[in-house]
Amino acid sequence: MTNETNGSQPGSISKAELSRMQHRRRMMVAGLAALSLIPIAISAPLFPRYSIAGFLIFVGALFCLSAAVVIRVWSVLHVGGRKGRELVTSGPYALVRNPLYVGTLFGAFGVGLAFGSLTLAVLLSALTFLVFDWITRIEERRLRAEFGAETFDAYLASINRWWPKLQTLPPTGRMETDGGVVVRTMVQALMFFLALAASHGLESLRVAGWFAPLIYLP
């Protein structure tokens, strides 16, 4: 889903206000990431890293983190050069209204799995979802005011917010890519993989006796 910034209309949210909301969203996500360090630091995975369960969780983390990178880059390839000018409904935007956010949710779940815990994966993705669902509803209110109720309501009826409808492959559409945005998105998405290195580092510190976990999470 993209947004336009053409003049304001009754009921619309100004560009400055939306920018503040986006900044607040980024700060909230950063805050959640910082808070997640607490359970990560005081807990250890219930399933040993080198057990079958631990291996399957690691594979799941790789899948989710890879999906996060692919979805986010695919999304930016479609919306990067058109953001602020039109409502994009092709590529991943024909499947869900917020594919960039969906990619980040995959990443949040993958980060939890990278630390060997399904509990952390569910917690991180649930909290991230709450933040994104809040900002998305505000963005949709602005877009409805700018594009008109009839046009935007038809868009809402055809494309789900989070879960794709069962349908054929989405229309490819044209791409007007902003190279700088793509690079930044790739760098941000690849940051998810730092969780893999961090999990190994944390495990090494535990084995070395630097600290002992207070709880074990499945």
N, C-alpha and C positions, 0 to 999 in steps of 0.2 A: 504494500500500500504506500502511495506517495502522497505528498501534500503540495498544495499550491499556496503561493504567497501573494496572489493578486489582491487588490484592495480589500478592505474589510466589509463584511455584510452583517446585518443584524443577527446576533446570536453566534457569530464566529469568534474564534480566539485569535488574537493578534499574533504576528510572527514572533514578537519579543516575548510574549507570554508562553508560546509553544517552546521557544528556545529555553526559557527558564524551566519549563516542565521536563524537557529533555535533559537539561543539566541536573535537575533534581533526580531524575531516573538514574543517570550515571552515578551520582553520588550515593543513591540508595543501593545500587548494585555493588559499588565499591565497599560500602559499609557492610553489606551482607557477606561479601568475600572476606572482609577483615574479621567479622564475627565467626565465620566458619572456621577460622584458625583455632578457635578455642576448643571445640569438640575434636578437631583433628589432632591438636597437641596433647589432649588428655586421654585420648582413646587409642585403641589398636584394633585392627581387624580381627574378628572372631575366627576367620578362616586363614590359616597360614598361607603366606604368599606362594609357597611352592607346592601347595596341595592342589588337587583337581579343582576344588571350588575356587581357590585363589587364582588359578590359571584362567578359569572361565570368566571370573570377574575382570581380570586384566584384559582379556580379549574383548569383553564388553566395553571396557573403557576405550580401547583403541577404536572400536567401531563407532562409538558415540562421538569421540573427539574428531575422528575423520569426517563423520557426517556433519559435524558443526562447521568444519572448514569448508567442505564442499557446498553446503546449503548457503552459507553466508556469502561466499564468493559468487556462486550462481546468481544469487539475488542481486548483488551489486552490479553484476554484468548487465542485468536488465534495467535496473533503476538508476544507476549512477549518473548517467547523463541527462536523465529526464525528471529527476526529483525536483519538485517545486514548479513543474510546468504542466503535468498531466497525471491522470490516474492510470497507473500501469496495471494491466490485467493479463499479461502474457507471461510465459515461462513459469517460475515458481509462484508468481502472483496470481496465476490462474488456478492454483491449488489451494492456497491459503492467503489471507489478507496480509499476514505479517511473517513472511518466511525468514527475514533476518532474525526476528525474535525467536522463531522456532529453532533456528540454527543455534542460537545462544542457549536455549533450553537443553538441546542435545549436549552442548558443551558443559553446562552445569551438572547434568546427570553424569557425564563422563568423568568430570573432575572428582565427584564423589566415589565413583567406581575406581578411579586411579589410586585412591587411598585404601582400596580394598574393602569398602563398606557399602552395601546396598542401602543401609540406613542413611548415611551421609548423602548418597546419590539422590534419594527421594527428598530429603530435607532441603538440599541446595536447589534442586529443580523446582520444588514446590514454592519456596520463597521467591525465587527468580520469576516464576510464573505470576505470582501475586503482584509483583512490581510491574511487569509488562502488561498484565491484564488491565491494571489501573490506568497506565499511560495510554494504552491503546483505545480505551473507551473515550478518553478525552480527545485524542487525535481524531477519532471517528466523528465526534460531535462537530469539530471544526470543519472537517472535510464535507460533511453533510450540508453545512451552511454554505460552503463555497461552491460546491458542485450542484446544489439543488436537491431537494428532498426526493423528487421522482427518480433522477439519475442515480443518486447514491443509494436509495433504498433498493433499486433493482440490482445494484452491485452487491449490496449486503445479502440479498436473497440468493444470488448466484454463487457466491464464494464464502465459505465459512471463515470464522476468525482464526481458529487454531487447527482444526482437523479437516483434511481434504475430503471432498465428496468422492464417491466412487464414480469415476468417469474415464474417458479416454485420455491419452496423453495431452498435456496442456499445449495450447498454441505457442509456437516459438516466439513470434513477434519480432520486432526489430530491437536492436540493442544500440544504445548511445552511451558508451562506457566512458566514465571519467577515470583515467589511468591512476591518478593520485588516490582516488577513493578506493579503487580496487587494491592497490598496494597497502594502504592503511588497513583495509578490512582483512587482508591476508595476514598481515603482521598481528593484528588483534586476535584473529582466529587461531593462529599458530601458538599464541600465548597459552592456549588451553593445554598444549602439550608440556608446558613447564610443570604441570601437575604430576606428570609421570616421573620427572627428575626429582621433584620435591618429595614424592612418596618414597622413592628409593633412599633419598638422603635422610628422611625421617626414620626410616627403618634401620638404617645404618647407625644412627645416633642411639636408638633404642638398644640395638645389639651391643653397642659399645658401652652401655650402662649409663649414658648421660641422664636419662630419665626413665621412669617406669609408667606405663599407662594406668589410669585410674579405672577405666571401664573398657570392655571389649564389645564392639558393635558388629552385628552380623552384616 
